[in-house]
Amino acid sequence: MAKATAGKQGDDGSAEVDVFLDRLQHPAKDLAVQLRRGVLAADAQIREGIKWNVPSFRTSDYFATMHLRARQGVGLILHFGAKKNAIAEHGVTIADPAGLLQWLARDRAMIVFADLPQWEAQRGVLQVLLREWISKMG
């Protein structure tokens, strides 16, 4: 997996993510590239950077991080930043009629896309989920 240095939170880390993805050796690299585009298209406020050694996405704070450890498919971990907050204690409710969210904790969930056809079929659903997730960030 490619490695890049993390940018400061105020920086636009798109160049770092470009380098990371150019160097990425992963069977689902095309899916990772499409997932990146889809996340960025969900809301004009979304920025990207390399955080936790992988492409991550933020508005005022990081809320989504690619999960590239599996050799098949690509995951996206949704969270509420690195710092503990009230959401971690009380949890959050997100409408998920398609059942994409796999809850890892009260404040963290993962979505896994197995392949490009699944991604293409569920891209719009993901973008709705992301907008709701961002709205809960407070």
Secondary structure as GFF3:
##gff-version 3
##sequence-region A 1 138
A	DSSP	alpha_helix	14	23	.	.	.	ID=ss1
A	DSSP	alpha_helix	29	42	.	.	.	ID=ss2
A	DSSP	beta_strand	47	51	.	.	.	ID=ss3
A	DSSP	beta_strand	54	58	.	.	.	ID=ss4
A	DSSP	beta_strand	62	67	.	.	.	ID=ss5
A	DSSP	beta_strand	74	78	.	.	.	ID=ss6
A	DSSP	alpha_helix	86	90	.	.	.	ID=ss7
A	DSSP	beta_strand	102	105	.	.	.	ID=ss8
A	DSSP	beta_strand	108	113	.	.	.	ID=ss9
A	DSSP	alpha_helix	116	135	.	.	.	ID=ss10
###
